[in-house]
Amino acid sequence: MTAAVPGPTAIPPTPGDLRAVQVQLGRLPRGVVEVAHRCDCGLPDVVRTLPRLPDGTPFPTSFYLTCPRASSAVGTLEAGGLMREMTRRLREEPELAAGHRAAHEDYLRRRAELGEVAEIAGVSAGGMPDRVKCLHVLLAHALAAGPGVTPLGDETLAALEPWGTSGPCVDVDVEVDLGPDLDGVTA
């Protein structure tokens, strides 16, 4: 259903990207190292974050969905019971379970590219590899990695209406203070 084109765009965030993410999240972005995917409107909708945030906190969510429209649509799918249904299917469909486990391994590999953090070793995100706990993470991984890497993220994407075709989700011209740690810095 969605017009979003999944696939790697991994580029360092510009100050404008960080400003857009701040407005999308309503807070300063933390540990952002890349724009992992852009919405049809051109703004970041997935960022890649460090496995250890600048304040020292371990952070397993390497791919973070930032677009409020996409997040809201995913929340509606979650509220409708899609996670429960997907978890049930993982128990009943060995091929799907194998794909979900492979997505877990891919997630861990990609996060390790940014550094190892002992506190979260072996922990990916979204409930992987055995269940589905967060469709936001699965969608973010699917958008960042491209089709075929995370089957349940691909299914989530297919279940959504386009979120960026009506223009930007936020007004990026709003005055925001990135703070001294974010001006021109990606970590």
NORPEFEN-V432730 format. One record per helix or strand of 3 or more residues. SS is the DSSP state (~ for helix, > for strand). FROM is the first residue (numbers start at 1). TO is the last residue. If there is no record, write none. Layout:
# NORPEFEN-V432730
<<SS	FROM	TO> <SS	FROM	TO>>
This chain:
# NORPEFEN-V432730
<<~	15	25> <>	32	38> <>	44	49> <>	63	65> <~	68	79> <~	82	92> <~	94	112> <~	118	120> <~	135	145> <~	151	159>>
